[in-house]
């Protein structure tokens, strides 16, 4: 159950961080306005709290593992929101990162 909770929190963190960064990008680079950027800043702030709910007690481990989720999630976000087409190297890199998440977070420790 702890692993499912952890995975759900990683997914929520990815939506908040990647979505927040995307909103800032849209507001500034795509000239959609400062309300978009402000919404992005709020989402990024929410992301900062999500990691604190991870069952793992070590900040460094949680954030290191989240990095892999961020990589894969960013590619998925680009596909869904921007029509990005990842190539086989993007996909291979994301899979390597997700394998790293599994090792860092869920490997048996004595």
C-alpha positions as CSV (number, residue, x, y, z in Angstrom):
1,X,0.0,0.0,0.0
2,X,2.9,2.4,0.8
3,X,4.2,1.9,-2.8
4,X,0.8,2.8,-4.3
5,X,0.6,5.9,-2.1
6,X,4.1,6.9,-3.1
7,X,3.4,6.4,-6.8
8,X,0.2,8.5,-6.5
9,X,2.2,11.2,-4.8
10,X,4.8,11.2,-7.5
11,X,2.1,11.5,-10.1
12,X,0.5,14.4,-8.3
13,X,3.9,16.1,-7.9
14,X,4.5,15.7,-11.6
15,X,1.2,17.3,-12.5
16,X,1.8,20.2,-10.2
17,X,5.4,20.8,-11.2
18,X,5.2,20.1,-14.9
19,X,1.8,21.8,-15.2
20,X,3.0,24.8,-13.3
21,X,6.1,25.2,-15.4
22,X,3.9,24.7,-18.6
23,X,1.6,27.4,-17.4
24,X,4.5,29.8,-16.8
25,X,5.8,29.0,-20.2
26,X,2.4,29.6,-21.8
27,X,2.0,32.9,-19.9
28,X,5.5,34.3,-20.8
29,X,6.8,32.6,-24.0
30,X,3.4,32.1,-25.7
31,X,2.2,35.6,-24.5
32,X,-1.0,34.3,-22.9
33,X,-0.7,36.7,-20.0
34,X,0.4,37.0,-16.5
35,X,-2.7,35.2,-15.1
36,X,-1.4,32.0,-16.7
37,X,2.1,32.6,-15.2
38,X,0.5,33.3,-11.8
39,X,-1.5,30.1,-12.0
40,X,1.8,28.3,-12.8
41,X,3.5,29.8,-9.8
42,X,0.7,28.6,-7.6
43,X,1.0,25.1,-9.0
44,X,4.7,25.2,-8.5
45,X,4.2,26.2,-4.9
46,X,1.8,23.3,-4.4
47,X,4.4,20.9,-5.8
48,X,6.7,22.0,-3.0
49,X,4.3,20.5,-0.5
50,X,3.4,17.3,-2.2
51,X,6.8,15.7,-1.6
52,X,6.4,16.1,2.1
53,X,3.7,13.5,2.1
54,X,5.9,10.8,0.7
55,X,6.2,7.8,3.1
56,X,10.0,7.8,2.7
57,X,11.6,10.0,5.3
58,X,14.8,11.1,3.4
59,X,14.4,14.3,1.4
60,X,17.4,13.5,-0.9
61,X,16.0,10.0,-1.8
62,X,12.5,11.4,-2.5
63,X,13.8,14.2,-4.7
64,X,16.4,12.1,-6.5
65,X,13.7,9.6,-7.4
66,X,11.2,12.3,-8.3
67,X,13.8,13.5,-10.9
68,X,13.1,10.3,-12.9
69,X,9.3,10.8,-12.7
70,X,9.8,14.4,-13.8
71,X,11.8,13.3,-16.9
72,X,9.2,10.7,-18.0
73,X,6.2,13.0,-17.0
74,X,7.6,15.9,-19.0
75,X,7.7,13.8,-22.2
76,X,4.1,12.6,-21.6
77,X,3.0,16.2,-20.9
78,X,4.6,17.3,-24.1
79,X,2.7,14.6,-26.1
80,X,-0.6,15.4,-24.5
81,X,-0.5,19.2,-24.3
82,X,1.8,20.2,-27.2
83,X,1.7,17.4,-29.7
84,X,5.3,16.5,-29.1
85,X,6.5,13.3,-30.7
86,X,9.3,11.6,-28.6
87,X,11.8,9.5,-30.5
88,X,13.1,6.2,-29.5
89,X,15.9,7.8,-27.6
90,X,13.5,10.0,-25.6
91,X,11.5,6.9,-24.7
92,X,14.6,4.8,-23.8
93,X,15.9,7.6,-21.6
94,X,12.6,7.9,-19.8
95,X,12.5,4.2,-19.2
96,X,16.1,4.3,-17.8
97,X,14.9,7.2,-15.5
98,X,11.9,5.2,-14.3
99,X,14.1,2.2,-13.6
100,X,16.2,4.5,-11.5
101,X,13.1,5.6,-9.6
102,X,12.3,2.0,-8.8
103,X,15.8,1.3,-7.6
104,X,16.1,4.4,-5.5
105,X,12.7,4.3,-3.9
106,X,11.6,0.7,-3.8
107,X,14.7,-1.5,-3.6
108,X,14.7,-3.7,-0.5
109,X,16.8,-2.2,2.3
110,X,18.0,-4.1,5.3
